Amino acid sequence: MKVLMIGDVVAKPGRIAVLERIQDLREQHQVDLAIMNAENLAGGFSVTPSLCEQLFATGIDVMTSGNHIFDKKEAVDYIQKQSRLIRPANYPPGTPGRGCWVGVVNGVSVAVANVMGRVFMPPSDDPFRVIESVLAEVPEETKVRLVDIHAEATSEKVAMGWFLDGRVSAVVGTHTHIQTADDRILPGGTAYLTDLGMTGSYSGVIGMSKSDVIARFTSVPARRAEHSHGQVRICAAIIDIDEESGKARSINRLNLSHEN
């Protein structure tokens, strides 16, 4: 099974890039399952139902998220209705939505789980303990298991990779918006990448207007940053997984320029 995992899609530049390239990427890499992190989809903060449905209709199968997922109020109702949009499983009990999606792709049972780190992040439950309980509820016959850890600290992401090695097919990080160069297969057969990187405009600061962000670092008060424009790139990874064992055969980073 070939899985495409796309890093944080930021605002209109990233969204348009995915919409225009997803079918080409699926065909070129013979992708069976396409996953993207959507927490920055709508203007850089959260999602809207219409934008998610547009991407689902165009070729995205599952969306993960993170600490910005509930920044827009319309996301609260939508995430309860759309099972293919998931949020970190270690949000407090009673939080709308789900932290794991289980479905069938080309006759193969697949699970996609999402947790959030705690280092330099908003308060949340222990992601290591929570992912244990999430995986315990995944059917045993579901061998293909993919985990997005949305976290700031690289050490926390690496620790999660080792913690789950041999028990899931892949652990990939999101949130920092900077693609790392440590893609590898861990000894137990788990594909690992500390951060998928950002899909969006690289002319600013991690997808947002450089003047707005610099103002926030240098003056008080400063307005909320708008997204940047130009120099769009798509950052992602292609993971090849053995369907019977759930072990990863390979992981390859993608870092592609896009004109829009």
N, C-alpha and C positions, 0 to 999 in steps of 0.2 A: 504494500500500500504506500502511495506517495501522498505526503501531507505537506501543504504549504501553510506556514505560520508567518503572518505579517505583523511587524512591530507597530507600536502606537500610531494610529492614523490620526493626524492632527488637522482639524478644520477643513476648509474647502480645498486647499491645495492637495492634501493627502487623500481626501475623499474622491476628488476628480481623478487622481492618478490611479486609484484602485478601480474605479468604475471603468476607466478607459483601458486598463491593462489586464484585468483579472482573467478574462477569457483567453488572451494570448498566453498568459503565464500558465494557466491550467493546461492548455494544449501543448505548449512547449515542454513542460516538465511532467506531463501525464499525471496531473494531480487528481487524486480521488476525493480529498477533503481539504477545504480552504478555511482557515481560521484567521481572524484578525482581532487585535485589541482595539476596542472602540471607545474607550473612556474619554478621549479627546475629540470625538467625531464632530460635534456641533460647536463650531467656533472655538474649539480648543477645550471645551468643558462639557462633559456628559454627552447624551444622545437625544435625538428626537425620534419618535416612531416612524415618521415619513422617511428620514434618512436611512434608518436601519432597514426598513422594508425595501428601499431602493437597492441597497447593497445586497440584501438577501436574494432579490430577484435577479441580480446581475451575475452572481457567482460565488458569493460568500456563503459558507454553510453554517458557521458558528462564530459568535463574537464573545470574547472575554472582556474584562474591564478592570477597574481599580478604584482608587480613592476619589476620582471625580465623577463616578457613575451617577450619583444622585444630585449633582449640581443643578440639574434642570428638573422641575417638578413633574413634567410629563413622563420622565423616565420611570417614576415610581409605579404608575399604573401599567405602563407598557411592559416592564420587566416581569410583572406577574402574569402577563398574558403570553409573552413570547419566550418559550423555553430555550430557544437557541441563543438568547442573550443571557449570559451568566455574569454574576458578580462574585467578588471574593467570598469564599465559603466561611471565612473566619470573621465576618461581620457578626454583630450580636444576634442571638436568637430573636426571631420575630422580624428581622430585616426583610423587606420585600425581595422576591426573586430567589434564585437557586445558585448554588456554588458549583454545580456539576451538571453536565448534559450527557446523557447516554442515548445513543441512536445506532441505526444500522446504515452502513455505507457500503454499497455494492455487495450486500450480503454479509458484511463483516460488522460485528458489534464493536462500537468505539465509545470511549468515555473521554470527555474533555473537562478538566477541573481547573479551578482558579482560586488562588489564595493570595493574601497580601502580607508583605513583610511588616515588621514592627520597628525596625531601626530607622529613626528620622522620618517616621510615617505617622499618620493619625492613629489613635488607639484602636486596637483590634485584638482578637483572641490569638492564642499561640498557633501560628500556621503549621507547625510541625505536628502538634497534637490533632489539630482539626483535619489535616490532610489524611492522617491515619484513619479517622472516623469516616471521612468521605470515601476513601478507597475500600474500606470494609463493607460499604453498602453497594459498591459496584459489583455486578454479577461476575462470578468467577470465570465464566466463559468469555467475558470481555477482556481480551488480551491486549488490545491496542488502547493504551491509556496515555493521555497527554496532559501535562500540567503547565499552566502559566503562573509563575510567581511574580507578582507585581510589587517590586521592592526597590528601595534606594541603595542599600548597602550591597556591594558585590559579594562580601563575605557571607551574608545571609543567603544569597542566591546560590553560591557555590555549596554552602552547607546543605541546602535543600537538595541539590543535585546528588550529593553523596548519600544523603539520608534516604532518597528514593531509588538509588541505583539498583537495577535488577528487579524493581517492582513496578516501574512504569516504562513506557516506551520513550518518552522525552520529557525533559524539564527545560523550559526556556524562560528567561527573564524579560520583563518589560518595565517601564516607568522612567528610566533615566534618559531615554531617547537617543542614546549614543550606542551604536552597534559595537560589540566587542569582538575580538578576533580569536576567541578560545573555543570555537565549535569543535566538538570531539565526541567520541563514543566512550563512555565510562566502562570500567571492567565488567560490570554486570549486564551490559547491553543497553544502557539508557543513553540516548542522545542528549547532549547538554550544550547550552549557549547562555552565557551570563546575561546578555541583553540583545534582543532582536534588532534594536535600533528604532528609528522613527521613520514613518512614511509621511512626508510633508515638506514644507519649505525650509531649506537650510540657509536662507539669507538672513535669518534672525537668530534668536537664542532658543534652542530646542523647539522651534516651530512658531515662536511668538515674536512680535515686533521688538527689534533690538533696542529702539529708543524707549519703548514702554518698560522693558525689563531693566535696562540700565537705570531708568528713573526710580524704579522700585528699590534698587540697590543703593542709590545715592541720595534720595530725597524722600521726605515725608511731608504731606501724603502723596501717594502716586496712584493713578487710576489702574484698573485691571487691564492687563496687557491684551492687545488684539493680536490675531495671528499674522505672521509674516507672509511675504509674497516672493515668488521666484526661486530658482535653484531647487527644484523639486526632485526628491529621490524617494525610491521605494526600497525599504529595508525589510528583509524577510529571511526565511530559511526553508529549504526543502529537506524533508526527512523521509527516508525510505525505511519502512518497517516490515518485518516479517509478520504476516497476519496470524500464523499459527502459534508462534512463541511470544509475540509482542515485543521482541527485541529489535532494536534499530540496526539497520545495515550501514547507514551513512547519514550524515548531516552536512549540508552545504549552505553557506551564507549567500544571500543575494543582496547586492547594493547597486541599484539601477537608477540612472538618471531618467527623468521624464519631462517632456515639454508639454505644458498646458497653458 
